[in-house]
Amino acid sequence: MTDFLDKIEQLKGYLAGGPKRIITVTHTNPDGDAIGSSLAWAEVLGKMGHTVTCLVPNRYPAFLDWMPGIDKMIVAKEQPELAAQVVAQAEVVFIMDLNKIDRLDSLTEALEANTNAPRILIDHHLMPPNEFALQFSFPHWCSTAYVTYNIISALAGTEAISVAIAENLYAGIMTDTGNFSFSYLTPDLMRAVAVLLERGLDIPKVNTAVYNSYTASRVKLLGYSLGRKMELIENGRAAYIDLSEREMRRYNFQLGDSEGFVNYPLTIVGVKISALFIETRKFIRVSLRSRGDVVDVNMFARRYFGGGGHKNAAGGKSFVSLAETVEHFKRAAAEYLAELGELD
C-alpha cells in the first residue's frame, strides 16, 4: 500500500502546474474495461480542470454505445488526422488497459513522435516493459477499471465519483471478470462495488445495457457457433470454436459480436481450456480461457500463439490458415495437457 501511495504522490506531480492537455489511449478492439476505465478517468481529470481527450485505435462494439461520454471518444481509424493532432499536442499521456504501445495501430507512431509528454501506465496485464514515466500496474487486480477506482479514491476521494463514473467503472469490472465469475474476486473488490452503489450505480441498468442489447444476428451466430462449430477434444478437457470470414458474413457480423463466445465451452463439465478462432483478412485472432488455478492460458498463449494475458484469460494471433491454426491448437492442447497430467 505504501508503494501505491508513493505512486499517487508522483502522479500529483505530473498533474500539477495548472491545467494540462491530457489524452487517454487504450488498445485495439477496445472492450468494456478499456472503455470504462478510460472514460471514468477522463471525467475525474476533467473535474480537476484538465482538458482530456479519449482515443481508441478502432471502433468499439455497439453494445458499449450507451456508456457515458463515449460519444466524445475519438476513433483514430475514422479520424486519423484529428487523432494525430491531439496526440501531438498532449502534455500527459495515460496508457489504459494495455502495457505495450505497439498494440495501438496508427496511434503507435503518433505516440512515439511525441517525446515530450510523459506516459503513465494504468493497467493490470503481466510483465509491462520499463518504458513508462510512472506505472500503476497490478496484474493481480481483476481489471483496469478496478485499478482506476483505487487511483480515483486515493487521489480525489470517492466523493468525486459521479453516477457516470460509477457506471463506467462497474462496466469495466463486470465485463473483465465475466460478470464476477473469474479469479481475483476479493473482499476489497466487493467493497469497491458497494461504494459505486452508494454513489448511484444502478447494477440492473448496466447489466441490461451490456448483456441484453444484442442483435438477432448475433444471437443466431452464437447458436450456430455452439451447435455446429464447437468441438471437444482431449477427452473433453479442451474445446474450441472456429469461425471463418464467410461464416461471420452470413450472420452480418459486427465488431464485438463474438464477445464472450469463448467462455461458453467452460460451462461444460470437464472442460479446462477453451479457444475461439476468428478469421480476419490479415491473421487469425485467438482467444483463450481456462478455469481454476492449474491451466494457465497466459503461458499457453505465449508458448503457442505469441500472445499473453492472464492465467484464465489470454489471447494471441496465428498467421497461417484457419484450418492450420485449429490443427496447431489440437497438437498444443495435447502436449500441454499431457504435461499437466490428471486434472480434477
N, C-alpha and C positions, 0 to 999 in steps of 0.2 A: 504493500500500500504506500510505503514511503516513496518508492521509486515512481509510482503513479503520480503522487502529489508533486514530486520534483518535476515531472514532465509537465504538469499543469502550470507550474511557475514558469517554465521555459516557454510554454505556449502563450502565456500572458505577455511575455517579452516580444514575441513575434507579432502580436496583435496591438501592441502599444504604439503610441506616437500619432494618434489621430486616425480618422477613417482611412481604410485601405481598399484597393480594388482586389477582391479575392475571388478565386474560382474553386469549385469542386469538380473533380473529374473521376468518373468511375468506368468500369470495364465494358468491353464489347458484349452485346446481347445482355443488357442490364436486367437484373431481376429485382424482386421486391426489396431485398436487403440493400442492394446498391442504390436504388432509387430512394427508398425510405430514409436511409442514413444520410444521403446527400441533401435531400430536401429539408429534413429536420435540422441538420447542422447549419444549412444556409439561412434558415429563418432565425436561429439564435444569433448568428453573426450579424444578420441584418438588424436585429434589435439592438445590437451593440454599436450600431452606426456605420457599419461597413457596407460597401456595395458588393453584393455577392451574385455570381452567375454560376448556375449548374450546367455542366456539359456531359453529354454521353456520346460515344462514337457513332452508334446507330440507334434506330428506333426501338423503343421498349415495347413489351407485349401490350395488347389492347386492354387486357384485364387489369392493367395498372393505371388506366386513364383517369380514374377517379381520384387519385392521390393529390392532396392539397399542394398546390404550387407547381405541379408537373407541366402545366400549360406554359410556364415561363422557361422551361428547360430547353437548352439549345442542343439539337441533334446535329452533330458535326457532318454526318454524311449528307444531310439535306441542306445545311447552310455552312459549307466549308469555309467560305471567305469570312463570314462573321465569326465563326468559331476560332479561326486562326488569329483574327484581330483581338478577340477577347483574351486568348491565351497570351499573346504578345504583350498586352497591357497589364497583365496580372502582376500584383506585387507579392501575393502569397498564394501558393497552390496547395490544396488539400487533395490527396490521392485517397479515394474511398473504396474499400472492399476489393482491393487488389494490391499486390505489392511489387509488380513489375510493370513499368510504363510501356514496355513493348507489346502489351495487350490492348493498346488503345488505337490501333489502326492509324488513321491520318493525324490524330491528335499527338501521337508519339513524337513525330518530327517537330511539331509546333512547340511542345513542351521542352524538348531538348534544345531548341533555339533560344528559349527564354532562360538565360543563365543567371539572371538577377533575382528572380523570385525564389525564396526558399520553398522546398517541397516538404510537406508534412504528411506523414502516413497515418491513416486511421483504418485499421484492418484487423482481420482475425485469421489470416491464412499462414501456413507454415513457412518458415525459412525466408524471411524478407531479405533482400540484398542490403548491404550497408551503404545506401546511396541517398538517404533522406536526412534533412536537417534535424528532424525530430520524428520519432516513431512511437505511435500508440498501437503496438502490435501485440495482440493477445490471442494466440491460437487456441487456447483452452476456453475461450468465451464463445458463446453459441453463434454470435452474429456480429457484423459491424454495427448494426443498429444498437445492440446492447453496449458495445464499446462507446458509441456516440452518446448513449444515455448517460453513462458514467462520466464522460467528459463534461457534458452539459451540467450535470448535478454538481460536479466539483468546481466548475468554472463560474456558473451563474446561479446555481441553486435550482431545485425542482420547481420553484415558483415561476421560473422562466418558461416552463413547458406549457404551451397552449394546447388547445384541442387538436389543432392541425399537426403540431409536433408530436403529440401523443399518438395520433393515428398513423403517422408516417413511421415512427419508431416501432410501434406494435406490428405494423405490416411487415417490416423488415425482420423482426424477431420471429414472428409467426411463420413466415414463409421459409426462413432458413432453418428452422427447427422442425419442418414438416408438421406444422400445427402442434408443436410440443410433443413430438414423438421420437426425436433423435436425442443424441447424447448432449452433455454439457447443460443439462437441466438442473440448475442449482437453486437452493433457497434464496440466494441473493437475486437471481433472475426473477423468481416469482414475486419477490418484494418489489422489484422494479416495475413489474406489470401492475401490481397493486397501486403503486404511485401513479402510473399512467391512468388507471381507472379513477383515482382521486382527482386527476387533472382534467377529466371529462371524456376519457376514451369510452366509446361505445363498441364493445367487442363484437356483438352480433352484426352491427353495421359493417365493420371491416371484414369479418368472415364472409358475409354475403357478397360484398364487393369483389373479393378475391376469388372465392370458390364457387359462386353461383351466378357467374356472369359470362359463361361460355356460349359460343355459337353452337347451333345444331351440328354443323360440320365438324367442329372439334370433338363433340361427344361421339359422333359416328366414327371419327378417326380413332378415338380411344377404344371403342368397341371392336373395330377391325384389328387394332394392334393387339389387343388381349385375346381375341377369338381366333385370329388367323396367323398372327405373326409371333406370338410369344412361344418360345421353345425352352424346355427344361433339359439340362444336360448334367453330367456328373452325378447320376443317380438322384437327381432332384436337388442337388446342393447349389446349383448355379442356373441362371436363366438369362435370356436375352430377347430383345425385340429389335428388329432392324427394319428401317423404313427408307425406301428409295424415293428419289425426287418424283418419279412418276406416281407412286402411291400417294404421296402427300398432295400432289396437284389434284388428284382425283377427289380429295376431300377439302379442296380450297384452303390449303394450309396457310396459316398466318403465323408470323413470329410469335412464339410463346405458346402455340397450340399443343406442343408436346411436353410442356412443363408438367412435371410430376409423373409422367408415364413410367419412368424407370423405377418408381417406388412400388408400383402395384405387384410385381412378382414377389417382393419381400413379404407380402401378406400370406403367401403360401407356406405351409408348414414345411420346414426343412431347407428352404432356400436361404443361402447365406450371402450370396453375391448376385447382383442384378446389373445388367448392362443394357444401354439403349444406344443404337447406332443410327444416326441421322445423316443421310447423304446430302451433301451440298455440291455446288459446282466445283469447288476447289479441294475439298477434303471430306472425310467422314468425321462428324462430331461424335465423340464418345462420352457418355455419361455413365458413371458407376456408383452403385450404392451397396451398402452392406449393413448388417445389424450385429450388435454385440461387440465385444472387445477383441475377438480373435481375428476376424477377417478385416484387414487394413487395406481399403481400396486406394488410399493415398499412395502407399507403397506399390500396390498393383499398377496404378496408373503411371507412376514414374518408371517402373520397370518395363512395362509392356507397351505403353502408349505415349511416352514422352510428356506426360502431364503431371497432375498432382492435385492436391486439395486437402481434404480432411480424412480422418480414419474411416468414417462411414459415408462420406460423400466426396467424390472426386471426378475428374474428367481428363480428357486428352484429345488427341487427333490422330487420324490414320490417313496416310496419303496413298494407299492402294485402293483397289475397288472395294465395294461394299461386301461382296462375297468373300474376297480375300481377308477383309477385316474380321468378318464373322469366324472364319476358319482360324485366324490368328488368336481370337479370343478363346475359342474352344481349346486350342493347344495350351494357351496361357492359363486358363482356368484349371485344366487338368494338372498341369505342372504345379501351380501354386497351391491348390487344394491337397495334392499329394504330399507336399512339403509340410502342410499343417497337420496332416493325419486325421484321425477321427475327430469330428466336431459334434458337440451336443446339440 
